[in-house]
Amino acid sequence: MATEALNISKPDFNTRNGISTEDRKKIADALGVVLADTYMLFIKTQGVHWNVTGPTFMGVHKLTEEQYENMYEAIDELAERIRALGHKAPASYTKYGELSSINDKDEERSVEQMLTMLIADHETAVLNMRAATEWCEDKNDYVTADMLTERMSWHEQAVWMLKSLAAEK
Protein backbone atom coordinates (compact mmCIF):
# COMPACT_ATOMS: atom_id res chain seq x y z
CA MET A 1 0.00 0.00 0.00
CA ALA A 2 2.83 2.42 0.76
CA THR A 3 4.24 1.98 -2.73
CA GLU A 4 0.98 2.95 -4.45
CA ALA A 5 1.80 6.62 -3.94
CA LEU A 6 5.02 6.11 -5.89
CA ASN A 7 3.36 4.29 -8.78
CA ILE A 8 2.61 7.33 -10.91
CA SER A 9 2.21 6.46 -14.57
CA LYS A 10 2.00 9.93 -16.10
CA PRO A 11 4.16 12.84 -14.94
CA ASP A 12 2.05 15.47 -16.73
CA PHE A 13 -1.02 16.99 -15.15
CA ASN A 14 -3.77 19.37 -16.13
CA THR A 15 -3.58 22.87 -14.80
CA ARG A 16 -5.93 25.80 -15.23
CA ASN A 17 -4.01 29.06 -15.59
CA GLY A 18 -5.60 30.76 -18.61
CA ILE A 19 -3.15 29.25 -21.10
CA SER A 20 -4.47 26.57 -23.43
CA THR A 21 -3.25 22.99 -23.06
CA GLU A 22 -1.60 23.17 -26.49
CA ASP A 23 0.17 26.45 -25.69
CA ARG A 24 1.36 25.17 -22.31
CA LYS A 25 2.96 22.21 -24.10
CA LYS A 26 4.70 24.49 -26.60
CA ILE A 27 5.90 26.78 -23.80
CA ALA A 28 7.18 23.78 -21.82
CA ASP A 29 9.01 22.57 -24.93
CA ALA A 30 10.60 26.00 -25.44
CA LEU A 31 11.60 26.06 -21.78
CA GLY A 32 13.10 22.60 -22.25
CA VAL A 33 15.46 24.09 -24.84
CA VAL A 34 16.36 26.93 -22.46
CA LEU A 35 16.90 24.41 -19.67
CA ALA A 36 19.14 22.29 -21.92
CA ASP A 37 21.13 25.35 -23.04
CA THR A 38 21.54 26.45 -19.43
CA TYR A 39 22.67 23.01 -18.32
CA MET A 40 25.18 22.69 -21.16
CA LEU A 41 26.52 26.18 -20.44
CA PHE A 42 26.67 25.36 -16.71
CA ILE A 43 28.84 22.30 -17.43
CA LYS A 44 31.11 24.17 -19.83
CA THR A 45 31.50 27.11 -17.42
CA GLN A 46 32.42 24.75 -14.62
CA GLY A 47 34.97 23.12 -16.94
CA VAL A 48 36.58 26.51 -17.61
CA HIS A 49 36.58 27.19 -13.86
CA TRP A 50 38.43 23.93 -13.21
CA ASN A 51 40.89 24.13 -16.09
CA VAL A 52 41.87 27.78 -16.46
CA THR A 53 45.58 28.55 -16.01
CA GLY A 54 47.90 31.49 -16.44
CA PRO A 55 48.07 35.10 -15.31
CA THR A 56 44.28 35.60 -15.50
CA PHE A 57 43.59 32.47 -13.46
CA MET A 58 42.13 34.16 -10.38
CA GLY A 59 39.83 36.52 -12.28
CA VAL A 60 38.49 33.83 -14.63
CA HIS A 61 38.28 31.27 -11.82
CA LYS A 62 36.20 33.58 -9.59
CA LEU A 63 33.96 34.88 -12.39
CA THR A 64 33.16 31.43 -13.74
CA GLU A 65 32.36 30.17 -10.24
CA GLU A 66 29.84 32.98 -9.77
CA GLN A 67 28.38 32.24 -13.18
CA TYR A 68 27.98 28.47 -12.79
CA GLU A 69 26.45 28.94 -9.33
CA ASN A 70 23.87 31.30 -10.84
CA MET A 71 23.10 28.85 -13.63
CA TYR A 72 22.77 25.99 -11.16
CA GLU A 73 19.94 27.87 -9.42
CA ALA A 74 18.39 28.81 -12.77
CA ILE A 75 18.31 25.15 -13.85
CA ASP A 76 16.04 24.34 -10.92
CA GLU A 77 13.78 27.34 -11.53
CA LEU A 78 13.40 26.51 -15.23
CA ALA A 79 12.60 22.86 -14.52
CA GLU A 80 10.07 23.83 -11.85
CA ARG A 81 8.36 26.23 -14.26
CA ILE A 82 8.02 23.39 -16.79
CA ARG A 83 6.40 21.31 -14.05
CA ALA A 84 4.10 24.19 -13.08
CA LEU A 85 2.93 24.26 -16.70
CA GLY A 86 1.97 20.61 -16.31
CA HIS A 87 4.78 18.84 -18.14
CA LYS A 88 7.79 16.68 -17.42
CA ALA A 89 11.08 18.57 -17.32
CA PRO A 90 13.85 17.04 -19.47
CA ALA A 91 16.37 15.43 -17.15
CA SER A 92 19.19 13.60 -18.91
CA TYR A 93 22.46 14.48 -20.59
CA THR A 94 21.22 12.72 -23.71
CA LYS A 95 18.06 14.83 -23.86
CA TYR A 96 19.98 18.04 -23.15
CA GLY A 97 22.32 17.18 -26.03
CA GLU A 98 19.32 16.72 -28.32
CA LEU A 99 17.60 19.94 -27.27
CA SER A 100 20.50 22.35 -26.81
CA SER A 101 21.97 24.59 -29.47
CA ILE A 102 25.19 24.71 -27.45
CA ASN A 103 27.82 22.26 -28.68
CA ASP A 104 29.39 19.98 -26.11
CA LYS A 105 33.17 19.86 -26.49
CA ASP A 106 35.83 18.95 -23.97
CA GLU A 107 39.22 19.83 -25.38
CA GLU A 108 42.37 21.70 -24.40
CA ARG A 109 41.94 25.43 -24.97
CA SER A 110 43.79 28.61 -24.16
CA VAL A 111 42.15 31.05 -21.76
CA GLU A 112 41.25 33.27 -24.72
CA GLN A 113 39.62 30.32 -26.50
CA MET A 114 37.74 29.35 -23.34
CA LEU A 115 36.36 32.86 -22.89
CA THR A 116 35.44 33.13 -26.59
CA MET A 117 33.61 29.80 -26.33
CA LEU A 118 31.64 30.91 -23.26
CA ILE A 119 30.77 34.25 -24.86
CA ALA A 120 29.37 32.50 -27.95
CA ASP A 121 27.45 30.03 -25.79
CA HIS A 122 25.86 32.77 -23.68
CA GLU A 123 24.88 34.59 -26.87
CA THR A 124 23.30 31.39 -28.23
CA ALA A 125 21.35 30.98 -24.99
CA VAL A 126 20.12 34.58 -25.22
CA LEU A 127 18.89 34.09 -28.79
CA ASN A 128 16.88 31.01 -27.80
CA MET A 129 15.49 32.79 -24.73
CA ARG A 130 14.49 35.83 -26.77
CA ALA A 131 12.52 33.68 -29.22
CA ALA A 132 10.82 31.83 -26.35
CA THR A 133 10.05 35.10 -24.53
CA GLU A 134 8.37 36.64 -27.54
CA TRP A 135 6.28 33.51 -28.02
CA CYS A 136 5.31 33.40 -24.33
CA GLU A 137 4.21 37.03 -24.38
CA ASP A 138 2.10 36.35 -27.47
CA LYS A 139 0.35 33.55 -25.54
CA ASN A 140 -0.13 35.72 -22.42
CA ASP A 141 2.28 33.66 -20.33
CA TYR A 142 3.79 36.62 -18.57
CA VAL A 143 5.21 34.50 -15.75
CA THR A 144 7.46 32.55 -18.11
CA ALA A 145 8.23 35.65 -20.20
CA ASP A 146 9.31 37.51 -17.06
CA MET A 147 11.49 34.60 -15.95
CA LEU A 148 13.15 34.45 -19.37
CA THR A 149 13.62 38.22 -19.54
CA GLU A 150 15.45 38.10 -16.22
CA ARG A 151 17.63 35.22 -17.47
CA MET A 152 18.42 37.07 -20.72
CA SER A 153 19.52 40.10 -18.75
CA TRP A 154 21.82 37.96 -16.62
CA HIS A 155 23.34 36.20 -19.68
CA GLU A 156 23.88 39.53 -21.45
CA GLN A 157 25.72 40.77 -18.37
CA ALA A 158 27.77 37.55 -18.36
CA VAL A 159 28.77 38.26 -21.98
CA TRP A 160 29.84 41.77 -21.06
CA MET A 161 31.93 40.52 -18.14
CA LEU A 162 33.58 37.77 -20.19
CA LYS A 163 34.33 40.17 -23.04
CA SER A 164 35.79 42.68 -20.59
CA LEU A 165 37.99 40.00 -19.09
CA ALA A 166 39.12 38.83 -22.54
CA ALA A 167 39.81 42.36 -23.85
CA GLU A 168 43.37 43.23 -24.73
CA LYS A 169 44.95 46.08 -22.84
N, C-alpha and C positions, 0 to 999 in steps of 0.2 A: 504494500500500500504506500509506503514512503517513497518508492521509486516512481509512482504514477505522476507525481509533480514534475519529475525530470523527463518524462516521456512526451516531449513536445514535438509534434511532427511538422509543424509549419512555423518558421520564425517570423513571418510577416503577420501583420494584424491590421484591421481596419481602424482608421482614426477619422474623426470629423473635425476638420479645422478650416473649412472653406476652400480647400484646394481639391480639385477632382482627383479621383483614384489614379487616373491615367497620368495627370500632371505630377502627382506625388512620386510616382514611379520614375518618371523622367528626371525629376529633380534629384531623387535618390541616386539615380545612375550618374548624373553630372557630379554629384558630391562624391561618388565612388571614384571618379577620375581625380578629383581634387585630393581626396584622401590618399590615393595611390601616388600621386605626384609628391604630396607632402611626405609620405613615408619614404619614398625613394630619395628625396632630397635630404631627409633626416639622416638616412644611412650614409649618404655620400658626405654630408657635412661632418658627421662623426668620424668618418674615415680620414678626412682632411685634418681634423682635430688631433687624431692619433698619430698621423704620419708626417705632419709638417716639421721641417727642419730649417736651420739657417738663422740669419740675423733677425728675421721678422717672426721667429717662432712664437715669442710670448704674445704679441699682438694678435696673430692669426689663431693661436691656440685658445686664447680667452674669448675672442669674438665668435669663433665657431662653437665653443661650448655654450655661450649664451644663445646662439641661434638654434642649435639642436635641442636644447632644453625647451625653447619656445615651441618648436615644431612638435616635440613629444606631447606637450599639452594640447596642441591644436589637433593632433591625430585623434585623441580621445573625444574632443568636442565635435569634430566632423563625423566620427562614427556614431556618436550619440544622436546627432541631428538626423542622420540616416535612419536610425532606429525610431526616433520620434515621428518621422514621416511614415513609419509603418513597414520598413523594409530591412532586410538583412544587410549589415555592413560587410563589405569585402574584408577578408581577414587571412590572406595568405600571400607569401612572397610571389607565388606563381600568378595569382590574380592581380597583384599590384603590377607585376611585369607586363601583363596583358593590357591593363588599363592605362598605365602611365605613359606620358609622352617623354619622360625623362629616361635617358639611356643609362643602363646599369653597367658601369665599367670599373674594374679594380686593377689599376696599373700604376707603375711608377710615374710620378709627375713632379715637375718643379713646383715651387710655391706659386709662381706666376701662372702656370698651367692649372693648378688646383683652383686658384681664385677665379680664373677665367671660366673654368668648368662650372663652379658654383654660381657665378653671375648668370651664365646662360641658363642654368637650371631654374634659378629663381625667376628669370624672365619668362621661361616656358610656363612655370606654375602660374604666374600672373595672367598670362594670356588665356589659359584655361579657366581661371577663376573669373576673369572679366566676361567671357562668353557665358559662363554659368550664371553669373550675377544678373546680366541683362535678361536672360531667359527667366530667372526667378522673379524678377521685378515684373515682367510681362504677365506672369501667372499669379501675381499678387502674393507671392511668398516673400514677404518683407523680412521675416526672421532669418531665412537662409541668405537672402541678399545682403542683409546687414552683417551677418557673420562673414560672408565672403569679402565684402568691402573692407572689413577690418583686417582680414588676412592679406588682402592685396596691398593694403597700406603697409603692413609689416614687411612683406616681401620686397616691396619697392624700397623701403628703408634699408633692408638687408643688401640690396643691390648697390645702393649708394655707399654703404659702409665698406663693402667688399671692393668696389671700384676705387674708393678713397685709399684703402689699404694697398691696393695694387698699383696706384699711380706712381709714376716716376717723379723723382724730385725735380 
